[in-house]
Structure formats: structure tokens, C-alpha cells
Amino acid sequence: MAKMSGINYRTLKVKNQLIKLDPDIYVKIVNTNPEFPNKKFNMHINIDKLGYVYIFTSSKPLKRQSLSHFVLNAQPGQVVDHINRCKLDNRRCNLRVTDFRQNSLNTKCRNSTGFYGVSDKKVRTNHKYLKNNYKYYNAEFMQRNGKRLTFRAPFTDEGLILAAMARDRFVLQNGEENYARLNFEHFKFKTFKYLLLNADLEKIKEQLYNDDKILQPNIVLRNNISRPVQQSPKR
């Protein structure tokens, strides 16, 4: 039995992967009765291609159930979220019942920028002073009411950090920091949270554009550009 942060748990090896379980769930799955030494499991357990753990709670007919649902005794239609995003960690302390939106917010970062909710965008323009693709960083966050919050920042190293901060502020403004992971975790603390929520990011963005002599994306789309524009270095 392993012990971590004062919480006892058991591990079960399936397909060369270790599944974390609470002791009471472990004894329901694994046979610990010495009267049946040849019986390894009380119920079949398996891991699917997506990494989720499933059990079969009966043999006739086969009844497949998600292990996380079994642990929390979740009702059909309910969504169970792994707090630390590890599908093999099925201890009660790592599971919670959420809705589909909250579950989708708690995902690993698969963004090419390396920051949650930040992507690089292109504005296509044929203006003689600009290249065909004018890049900028775009921070996005979808609110519960379906409204999309966006923030555009220059395509520079400072602009990338600013866009990541803007996305974190969207999360904090909507009170979703317990589900959507922040790019900068220290903004969860009261002092830093206050600083970010009250910072004038638009003013900082204007200063970045002015310092690097880069036109903002909305200006690029206008037809009255009359001067050359210095492009930021390619990343």
C-alpha cells in the first residue's frame, strides 16, 4: 500500500500501467479471499485506447462501466472529471462530478504556443507594405453563456506572455479557475489575482505595438494604410 500526503491508496497494474485506487475499491476489484487463491479478480478491469479505465460489474450479461463512475456511484448522464487529468488516478480525492463544459476545460495544453487558450492567427492582406500573412497572438475563452472573449496581442515574445495573461484573466473573471488550468498558477493567489483583474492590459498592448512599430490587426484590414510597417521577427 502506498502513502501520499496522508492518503492511503492501492495500486493495480493493468497493461503495464499503474491504476491508483482507494483501499475499499481495490478489494472490490481484486480477490483478497484466501479461500479462492486461483481467482485474481472479482470483476474484470481494462484500459481502453483513450486511456480510460473500465470494469465489467457482471458477467451475464456483460455490463461495462467507467471505473470513475463506479467509484463515485455516478448516475447515468453525469460526467466525472479527473482533477489532475490523470485517467489512471481513480481515487475519490481526484474525482468530481461536473458538467461537459467544466470537464472540457480541464484538459492538457495541446496548443502550439505552449499556453492554454492562446493561438497564433493570420490576417490575409495584399497591401503593398505588408506580407500576405500578418500574424498576431489571439487569446480566447468561451463563457458559459456561449459568448467568446478574445484578446489580440502582437506577434512578439512580450505579446505572447500578454495574451497568456489575458486568457487567465478571462478564466478568473468567470470564476472557472478550479476547472480551467491557468497559464500562470500564481494568479490563483489573492494578491496576484487582484493585480491581474485590475491591470490595464489594453494599455500595455498599445505600448507594445507602439514600441515595435507594428500595426494592430484591425488596422491592417483597413484600406487607408499609407506608411510602411516594420514586421516583428518570425518565430
C-alpha positions as CSV (number, residue, x, y, z in Angstrom):
1,M,0.0,0.0,0.0
2,A,1.3,3.4,-0.9
3,K,1.0,6.5,1.2
4,M,1.0,10.1,-0.2
5,S,0.0,13.3,1.6
6,G,-1.6,11.3,4.4
7,I,-3.9,9.5,2.0
8,N,-3.6,5.7,1.8
9,Y,-4.2,4.1,-1.6
10,R,-3.5,0.9,-3.5
11,T,-2.1,0.4,-7.0
12,L,-3.2,-2.1,-9.6
13,K,-1.1,-3.0,-12.7
14,V,-3.1,-3.4,-15.9
15,K,-1.4,-3.4,-19.3
16,N,1.8,-2.3,-17.7
17,Q,0.2,0.8,-16.3
18,L,-0.5,1.5,-12.6
19,I,-4.0,2.4,-11.6
20,K,-4.5,4.2,-8.2
21,L,-7.4,3.1,-6.1
22,D,-8.8,3.6,-2.7
23,P,-8.4,0.5,-0.5
24,D,-12.1,-0.2,-0.3
25,I,-12.4,-0.1,-4.1
26,Y,-9.3,-2.2,-4.5
27,V,-10.8,-5.1,-2.5
28,K,-14.0,-4.9,-4.6
29,I,-12.0,-5.5,-7.8
30,V,-9.1,-7.7,-6.7
31,N,-9.8,-11.0,-5.0
32,T,-8.3,-11.0,-1.5
33,N,-10.2,-14.1,-0.2
34,P,-7.7,-16.9,0.6
35,E,-10.4,-19.4,0.0
36,F,-10.2,-18.8,-3.7
37,P,-6.4,-18.5,-4.4
38,N,-6.8,-19.1,-8.1
39,K,-9.3,-16.2,-8.6
40,K,-7.4,-13.0,-9.3
41,F,-10.2,-10.5,-9.8
42,N,-13.8,-10.2,-8.6
43,M,-14.6,-8.2,-11.7
44,H,-12.8,-7.7,-15.0
45,I,-10.9,-4.5,-15.5
46,N,-9.4,-3.0,-18.6
47,I,-8.0,0.2,-20.2
48,D,-9.3,1.4,-23.5
49,K,-7.4,3.1,-26.3
50,L,-8.1,6.6,-24.9
51,G,-6.6,5.6,-21.5
52,Y,-9.9,5.4,-19.6
53,V,-10.3,2.5,-17.1
54,Y,-13.4,0.3,-17.4
55,I,-14.7,-2.5,-15.3
56,F,-17.4,-5.2,-16.0
57,T,-19.6,-5.4,-13.0
58,S,-21.4,-8.6,-14.1
59,S,-20.8,-11.5,-16.4
60,K,-24.3,-12.3,-17.7
61,P,-25.0,-10.1,-19.5
62,L,-21.7,-8.1,-19.6
63,K,-22.2,-4.7,-18.0
64,R,-19.4,-2.2,-18.8
65,Q,-18.9,0.8,-16.5
66,S,-16.3,3.5,-16.2
67,L,-14.3,3.0,-13.1
68,S,-14.5,6.6,-12.2
69,H,-18.3,6.4,-12.3
70,F,-18.2,3.2,-10.2
71,V,-16.1,4.9,-7.5
72,L,-18.4,7.9,-7.2
73,N,-21.6,5.9,-7.8
74,A,-22.4,8.5,-10.5
75,Q,-25.7,8.4,-12.2
76,P,-26.2,7.8,-16.0
77,G,-25.6,11.0,-17.9
78,Q,-23.3,12.5,-15.2
79,V,-19.8,13.5,-16.1
80,V,-16.9,12.5,-13.8
81,D,-13.8,14.6,-14.1
82,H,-10.2,13.6,-13.1
83,I,-8.9,16.7,-11.3
84,N,-5.2,16.1,-12.0
85,R,-6.1,15.0,-15.6
86,C,-4.6,11.5,-15.0
87,K,-7.1,8.9,-16.1
88,L,-5.4,6.2,-14.1
89,D,-5.8,8.0,-10.8
90,N,-9.2,6.9,-9.7
91,R,-9.0,7.8,-6.0
92,R,-12.1,9.7,-4.7
93,C,-9.9,12.7,-3.9
94,N,-9.1,13.0,-7.6
95,L,-12.6,12.6,-8.9
96,R,-15.6,15.1,-9.0
97,V,-18.9,15.2,-10.8
98,T,-19.0,18.1,-13.3
99,D,-20.8,19.0,-16.5
100,F,-19.5,18.6,-20.0
101,R,-18.2,22.2,-20.2
102,Q,-16.3,22.0,-17.0
103,N,-14.8,18.7,-17.9
104,S,-13.7,20.1,-21.3
105,L,-12.0,23.0,-19.6
106,N,-9.8,20.6,-17.5
107,T,-7.7,19.3,-20.4
108,K,-4.0,19.2,-21.2
109,C,-2.5,22.0,-23.2
110,R,-2.3,21.0,-26.9
111,N,-1.5,24.4,-28.2
112,S,1.5,25.1,-30.4
113,T,2.1,28.3,-28.4
114,G,2.5,26.3,-25.2
115,F,-0.1,28.4,-23.4
116,Y,-3.8,27.5,-22.7
117,G,-6.3,29.4,-24.8
118,V,-3.6,31.2,-26.9
119,S,-3.0,30.6,-30.6
120,D,-1.3,32.4,-33.4
121,K,-3.6,33.9,-36.1
122,K,-3.1,35.3,-39.5
123,V,-4.7,38.2,-41.3
124,R,-4.5,37.8,-45.0
125,T,-3.9,41.1,-46.8
126,N,-2.5,42.1,-50.2
127,H,-1.4,45.6,-49.1
128,K,1.9,46.6,-50.7
129,Y,3.5,47.4,-47.4
130,L,2.6,44.1,-45.7
131,K,3.3,40.4,-46.4
132,N,0.4,38.1,-47.4
133,N,0.1,36.8,-43.8
134,Y,0.1,39.2,-40.9
135,K,0.5,37.3,-37.6
136,Y,-0.7,38.1,-34.1
137,Y,-1.5,36.2,-30.9
138,N,-5.1,35.6,-30.0
139,A,-6.4,34.7,-26.5
140,E,-9.8,33.2,-26.3
141,F,-12.2,31.9,-23.7
142,M,-15.7,30.7,-24.1
143,Q,-18.1,31.7,-21.4
144,R,-21.0,29.6,-20.1
145,N,-23.5,31.7,-21.9
146,G,-21.7,31.0,-25.2
147,K,-20.1,34.4,-25.6
148,R,-16.5,34.2,-26.7
149,L,-14.0,36.5,-25.1
150,T,-11.0,37.5,-27.2
151,F,-7.8,39.5,-26.8
152,R,-5.3,40.2,-29.6
153,A,-1.6,40.8,-28.9
154,P,1.4,41.5,-31.1
155,F,3.4,38.6,-32.5
156,T,6.4,39.0,-30.2
157,D,7.6,37.3,-27.1
158,E,6.1,40.0,-24.9
159,G,2.8,39.7,-26.8
160,L,2.7,36.0,-26.2
161,I,3.0,36.5,-22.5
162,L,0.4,39.2,-22.5
163,A,-2.0,37.1,-24.4
164,A,-1.5,34.2,-21.9
165,M,-2.2,36.7,-19.1
166,A,-5.4,37.9,-20.8
167,R,-6.7,34.4,-21.1
168,D,-6.0,33.8,-17.4
169,R,-8.0,36.9,-16.6
170,F,-10.9,35.7,-18.6
171,V,-10.9,32.5,-16.5
172,L,-10.7,34.4,-13.2
173,Q,-13.4,36.8,-14.3
174,N,-15.7,33.9,-14.9
175,G,-14.8,32.0,-11.7
176,E,-13.6,28.9,-13.6
177,E,-10.1,28.7,-12.1
178,N,-11.0,25.4,-10.4
179,Y,-11.6,23.8,-13.7
180,A,-9.7,25.6,-16.4
181,R,-5.9,25.5,-15.7
182,L,-4.2,28.8,-15.6
183,N,-1.1,29.6,-17.6
184,F,0.4,31.2,-14.6
185,E,-0.7,29.3,-11.4
186,H,0.3,32.1,-9.1
187,F,-2.7,34.2,-10.3
188,K,-4.8,31.9,-8.1
189,F,-3.4,33.6,-5.0
190,K,-5.4,36.6,-3.8
191,T,-2.8,39.3,-4.2
192,F,-1.8,38.3,-7.8
193,K,-5.4,37.7,-8.7
194,Y,-6.2,41.2,-7.7
195,L,-3.3,42.6,-9.7
196,L,-4.3,40.8,-12.9
197,L,-8.0,41.6,-12.6
198,N,-7.2,45.3,-12.2
199,A,-4.4,45.6,-14.7
200,D,-5.0,47.6,-17.9
201,L,-3.9,45.0,-20.5
202,E,-5.2,47.1,-23.4
203,K,-2.9,49.9,-22.4
204,I,0.1,47.5,-22.2
205,K,-0.9,46.1,-25.6
206,E,-0.9,49.6,-27.1
207,Q,2.5,50.3,-25.7
208,L,3.9,47.0,-27.2
209,Y,2.5,47.9,-30.6
210,N,3.9,51.4,-30.4
211,D,7.4,50.3,-29.2
212,D,7.7,47.7,-32.0
213,K,6.0,49.9,-34.7
214,I,3.6,47.1,-35.5
215,L,0.1,47.8,-36.8
216,Q,-2.7,46.2,-35.0
217,P,-4.7,43.5,-36.8
218,N,-7.9,45.7,-37.1
219,I,-5.8,48.5,-38.7
220,V,-4.3,46.1,-41.2
221,L,-7.7,45.3,-42.6
222,R,-8.4,48.9,-43.4
223,N,-7.6,50.4,-46.9
224,N,-6.2,53.7,-45.8
225,I,-2.7,52.4,-44.7
226,S,-0.3,54.9,-46.1
227,R,3.1,54.1,-44.5
228,P,5.4,51.1,-44.3
229,V,5.2,48.8,-41.4
230,Q,8.0,47.1,-39.6
231,Q,7.2,43.4,-39.2
232,S,8.1,41.6,-36.0
233,P,10.7,38.8,-36.3
234,K,9.4,35.4,-37.3
235,R,9.1,32.8,-34.6
